[in-house]
Structure formats: C-alpha cells, structure tokens
Amino acid sequence: MDLFNKCLRESPKTVIEPPRIEGARLAPVEAYPAFMNGYPVWIVRPQITVYKRDVAELVADARLRDLFGLKDGDKVEIELRDP
C-alpha cells in the first residue's frame, strides 16, 4: 500500500469542495482518475474519513461489485490514468 500511496501523491488530482451545510462537518475530497480491471473509475480520498490509508475507495458510473462479481477481500487491479 505504500507504493500505491506514493503513486497517488505523484498523480494529478481533482479536489472536490463540499457543499456548505449548517451543522455538518464536511471536507474536500481528492479524486484520482484510474482504471479498475480496465474499467474507468475514480479513486477518492476524503480529507475527513474513518478509513486508514490502507483502504482505497473507488467510485464509478456502475456498481463495481455487480459488474465484476466482487466480494469483500477480492483483489483487483488498479491503474492510474491521465485525467
């Protein structure tokens, strides 16, 4: 995971600012374009999170678990891409 985090630090990112909601504690999210098993995704890193840096959150326009038949603990290939 150290190599993964190093690669993210050296990659271009998009910073998404949160909406202002009174009483809510929201922070920016860093998003990195990538491919998972060849499918376009974004690696997202909220600046406020309950996860350690050994967890990668991915978002896509499809439900990745269904698309690839994934379950917790499955290994996938992630490749960073140009934005």
Order of alpha helices (4+ residues) and beta strands (2+ residues): alpha-beta-beta-beta-beta-alpha-beta
